[in-house]
Amino acid sequence: MSRVFFVCGNRCVDPYPVYPMGMAVVAAALAARGHEVRQFDLLSSGSDLAAMSAAVRTCDPDVICYSLRNVDTEDSLNPEDGLLDADRAAVRALREASGAPIVLGGSGFSLLPEELLAFLGADYGIIGEGESAACDLVDALAAGRTWPRLVRSRELTPAAGIGCPSYDAAIVPYYQKSSGLIGLQTKRG
């Protein structure tokens, strides 16, 4: 069993804040595999890197997972939105707070995996669906096996179904209050 600290780096609120479903689904898959998972959401914490650093120190993780949902805001009037600079600052703060390997994933990461792995300075990246790939990577690291820096996830089959998310009680109230939405995933693609 490994301790996994999971961070959702999304800070976009337009058109409304969206619950970090990807983090919740992958966290549930890791917990089902027997790992201890702690979730931290930058948006609901007010992008507080000091709070994130304190939480990661308290958790003392074996692995840190960072979910990258957006690479820009698609705002042509504000092309310098700074989202990736904020993500790079968050990854640096995680690196300063812990010696655990950092794994990137999420829909934003999957768009430009090699470039974002280098830009953000993480150790590993998962391209595509993260449930099985994250579990396999955390298991491999716990066993001391080598693992490629970038892994493309296995395809999820309809028979595998969609994993039930692990909604975090500390994160849910922010989304209930700010958008009235928590979300439920019924299909992908």
N, C-alpha and C positions, 0 to 999 in steps of 0.2 A: 504494500500500500504506500502510495506517495501522497504528500500534501501538495495540492495544486492551488495556486492563487490565480484567479481569473479576473481580468480587467476588460471592461468594454470601454473603448476609447471614443465612442460616438459622442459628439457634442452638438449635433445639429438639432434645431428645434423647429425648423420651417418645413412643412406647414404646421407640424405639431411634434412634440417629443414622442419617440417610438420606443417601447420597451425593448431591451436588448435580448430578443428571442434567440438569436444564434448562441450567445453566451449561455443562456438558460438551458438550451437543448444539449449543447456539448457538456456543460457542467453536469447535467443529469446522467449522460452517458458515462462520464468519468466516475461519478458516484456509484452508478450501477456496477461498474467494474471493480469497485472496492476502494477507490481513492477518496481521500478527504478533500473536499473542494470548498473554497471560500470565494465568493463573488464580490466584485467591487465595480461600481458604475460611475464613471467620471461625470456624466451629465447630472445624475441625481446628487452627486457630492459637490456640485458647483465647480467642477474641474479643479478640485483641491488636491494638488500634487503632494502637499505635506501630509494630508490625511491618508492618501493612497500609500505613501512611503511608510507611515506609521502602521497601517494595516498590514502591509507586506512584512514588516519586521515582526509584528505580533504573530503572524501566520507561520513565519520561518519556512517557506515552501521549498519543496524539492524541484518544482517546475513552476514557471510563470507563463500563463497564456494571455495574449493580448489580442483582442478582437478589433479589427479595423473595418468599420462598416462603410465609411465614406472617404473618398480621396479629395473631393472638392464639394462645394455647395451648388455647383452649376449656375452660379450667379455671374452672368457675363459683365455686369456693372461693377463687380468686386472680384476680379480674377485673383487677387492676392489675399485669399481668405485665411491662409495660415493654418489650415487644418493639419496638414502633414508636419508642419513645424511643431505644432502642439503635441502631435503623436510622438515625434522624435524627443521632445522634452520629457514626455511621460515615460518613454522607454529608458531614457537616461536616468530618470529618477528611480525607476525600478532597478536598474543596474547598480546604482549607488546604494540602494537599500538592501539588496540581496545578491548573493553570488549564484543564485539559481539560473539555469538556462532559460532564455526567453523564447517562446514560440509564438509566431504571428499566424493569424488566420482571419477569416471573415470575408464577406463579399467584396469589400474594397481591396483587401490584400490580394485576392484571387485575380484581380484585373491586371496587376503588374508585380507579380511575386518576386522575381529576381531583383528588380529595381527597388522595391520597397524593403526587402530584406536587407539590402546594402544601405539604403538611405536611413532606415530606422536603427540599424545596428543590432539586430536580433540574431539569435543563434540558429533557429529553425523556422520553417514556414510550412503551412498546410494549405494546399490549393484545393478549393472545392469544399464539399460537405465534410464537416469536421468530426462527426461522432466517432466513427471507427478509427480514423487516422490519428486523432488526438489520443485515444485510448492506447493504440498500438505504440505510439511514440512515447508516451509516459511509461508504459510497461517496459519498453526497450531501455529507456534511460535508467529506470529503477534497477534493471538487471545488469546494467553496465555494458550493454551492447551498443555498438556504433549504429548511427542512423544517418541517412542522407540529410543534408541541410534543407532541401525542398522535397516535399512528398505530395503527390497528387492523390487525393482520396479515392477510395474504391467507390464505384457507383452504388447508390442505394437502390434496391429493388422495391417494387411495389409491395412484395410480400414482407419486406423488412419493416414496412410502415414508418411513420414519423414518430420519433421519440417524444415522450412527454417531457415538457420543460420543467426545470427546477426553478420555480419562481422564488426569488429571495425576499423574505419578509421585510428586510431593511430597505429594499429598492422599490417595491411595489407602491408604497404610499406616494412617492414623488409622481409617478405616472398617473395614479388615480386622481391626484389633485391637479396636475398640470395639463393633462390631455383627456382624462376620463377613460383612457384606454390602457389595457394591459396586453391584449392580443392573444390570438390563438392561431396556430398554424394548422391548416387542413391539407395543404398540398404544396409541392415545390415545382418550379419550372413552368 
